[in-house]
Amino acid sequence: MRFNLRRILFVLFILIILMPVFLWLFWLISPRQTLNILIVDKTVLTQKANEHRAFNWYLKNRKFVKPNRHFYIIAKDYKGFFPEDSNKYQIHDLKRYSDVMLDSLADTLDMAYFTDTYGIYYNEWYRDSLQSEHSPLIYGGLDKKDIGLIKRLKKQNKLLLTEFNFFASPTQNSIRKKAEKILNIQWSGWTARYFDVLDTLKNNELPHWVTRLYKEQHQGQWPFKKSGIVFVHSSSQIEILEKDKDLRHPQPIIYANQTGQDDYHMPAKIDYPYWIDITFNKSDSNELLAHYEIDATKRGDSILRRAGIPIRFPAVIAARNRRFFYFCGDYADNNVGGISVYFKYADWFKRHLLKEKGESNRNAFYWNFYVPMMDVIIHNYTTTLKKEVSE
């Protein structure tokens, strides 16, 4: 048979053109799976709902639907803050739920995901100034009804997912302590975030309160120009490590242990360039699946030690019964979307064919860490639910 390069190239071209069609058809014919989920997001500034957007992409791509068999709508199907036009808003949460209503809700739900409780603040909402100084709270924080639902879900062994910002401000200390006791974890008071540029003249995303607090506590100095990690305590103490001078590797690194790698398909090592909190496991009923490490120089290690900040701390904590997970980072906050949600194996192509570039790009983390982990968590749970129903 004579080698025909033109014919081979033509066939390859047709396959490339038709592949998206095949992937869309595969997605279209795959069955819908009913899963009754409560999403709690108190930090929704726009209807894009970035704080739970990545979770909604996952649900739709995997074809998880509400009990009415309709897809979850990102701007409607959650509890929390609902933005409207002309600085108007509505709040739909659990505050008006009676104990009987909470019992009924917990009975009907399959799972809940608290994606963000940080809330909405005056300057963000009325002045459209995300990078301004701290301003009065409009809405946010965990409340007693949230705790009531969490307690009920835990008692019924329903799946509960939580992540940053769950414990931090503006949640009241008394509420936080109740949540910590129920979930057997404890927040240290520290949060942190990587910034790819610490030069205030080049980075408009650097909050004004970060520079103000640092100058107040460090003789009015702001010596940073490169990338680095900002650490902030609930007491307003602030410390900053800069690339090269204080950090050998600029970003926090997540290392998955053997259980995380084998059972949850986590990569052995990956960077995480967004908000994190330093939260610790406080009971044998939980186990650690992955941890962060700060690759600090001798100078950077000295700064951390003086501030009481560990260089190694949890990234993913799981209950041993696999019904509770705490993600010590803003994992569901990722601006994914577009038509990729309608294609089967879209995450595989994103993971293997698209090499995300840029130190602050969170997409690599989403496709390589979050989605594979969520596949295992949700699959294991739904499989258990089906067994319980059949029995």
Rosetta blueprint (number, residue, H / E / L):
1 M L
2 R L
3 F L
4 N L
5 L H
6 R H
7 R H
8 I H
9 L H
10 F H
11 V H
12 L H
13 F H
14 I H
15 L H
16 I H
17 I H
18 L H
19 M H
20 P H
21 V H
22 F H
23 L H
24 W H
25 L H
26 F H
27 W H
28 L H
29 I H
30 S L
31 P L
32 R L
33 Q E
34 T E
35 L L
36 N L
37 I E
38 L E
39 I E
40 V E
41 D E
42 K L
43 T L
44 V L
45 L L
46 T L
47 Q L
48 K L
49 A L
50 N H
51 E H
52 H H
53 R H
54 A H
55 F H
56 N H
57 W H
58 Y H
59 L H
60 K H
61 N H
62 R L
63 K L
64 F E
65 V E
66 K L
67 P L
68 N L
69 R L
70 H L
71 F E
72 Y L
73 I L
74 I L
75 A L
76 K L
77 D L
78 Y L
79 K E
80 G E
81 F E
82 F E
83 P E
84 E L
85 D L
86 S L
87 N L
88 K L
89 Y E
90 Q E
91 I E
92 H E
93 D L
94 L L
95 K L
96 R L
97 Y L
98 S L
99 D H
100 V H
101 M H
102 L H
103 D H
104 S H
105 L H
106 A H
107 D H
108 T H
109 L L
110 D L
111 M E
112 A E
113 Y E
114 F E
115 T E
116 D E
117 T L
118 Y L
119 G L
120 I E
121 Y E
122 Y H
123 N H
124 E H
125 W H
126 Y H
127 R L
128 D L
129 S L
130 L L
131 Q L
132 S L
133 E L
134 H L
135 S L
136 P L
137 L E
138 I E
139 Y E
140 G L
141 G L
142 L L
143 D L
144 K H
145 K H
146 D H
147 I H
148 G H
149 L H
150 I H
151 K H
152 R H
153 L H
154 K H
155 K H
156 Q L
157 N L
158 K L
159 L E
160 L E
161 L E
162 T E
163 E E
164 F L
165 N L
166 F L
167 F L
168 A L
169 S L
170 P L
171 T L
172 Q L
173 N H
174 S H
175 I H
176 R H
177 K H
178 K H
179 A H
180 E H
181 K H
182 I H
183 L H
184 N L
185 I E
186 Q E
187 W E
188 S E
189 G E
190 W E
191 T E
192 A E
193 R E
194 Y E
195 F E
196 D L
197 V L
198 L L
199 D L
200 T L
201 L L
202 K L
203 N L
204 N L
205 E L
206 L L
207 P L
208 H H
209 W H
210 V H
211 T H
212 R H
213 L H
214 Y H
215 K H
216 E H
217 Q H
218 H L
219 Q L
220 G L
221 Q L
222 W L
223 P L
224 F L
225 K L
226 K L
227 S L
228 G E
229 I E
230 V E
231 F E
232 V E
233 H E
234 S L
235 S L
236 S L
237 Q L
238 I E
239 E E
240 I E
241 L E
242 E E
243 K E
244 D L
245 K L
246 D L
247 L E
248 R L
249 H L
250 P L
251 Q L
252 P L
253 I E
254 I E
255 Y E
256 A E
257 N L
258 Q H
259 T H
260 G H
261 Q H
262 D H
263 D H
264 Y H
265 H L
266 M L
267 P L
268 A L
269 K E
270 I E
271 D E
272 Y L
273 P L
274 Y L
275 W L
276 I E
277 D E
278 I E
279 T E
280 F E
281 N E
282 K L
283 S L
284 D L
285 S L
286 N E
287 E E
288 L E
289 L E
290 A E
291 H E
292 Y E
293 E E
294 I L
295 D L
296 A E
297 T L
298 K H
299 R H
300 G H
301 D H
302 S H
303 I H
304 L H
305 R H
306 R H
307 A H
308 G L
309 I L
310 P L
311 I L
312 R E
313 F E
314 P E
315 A E
316 V E
317 I E
318 A E
319 A E
320 R L
321 N L
322 R L
323 R L
324 F E
325 F E
326 Y E
327 F E
328 C L
329 G E
330 D L
331 Y L
332 A L
333 D L
334 N L
335 N L
336 V L
337 G L
338 G H
339 I H
340 S H
341 V H
342 Y H
343 F L
344 K L
345 Y L
346 A H
347 D H
348 W H
349 F H
350 K H
351 R H
352 H H
353 L L
354 L L
355 K L
356 E L
357 K L
358 G L
359 E L
360 S L
361 N L
362 R L
363 N H
364 A H
365 F H
366 Y H
367 W H
368 N H
369 F H
370 Y H
371 V H
372 P H
373 M H
374 M H
375 D H
376 V H
377 I H
378 I H
379 H H
380 N H
381 Y H
382 T H
383 T H
384 T H
385 L H
386 K H
387 K H
388 E H
389 V H
390 S H
391 E L
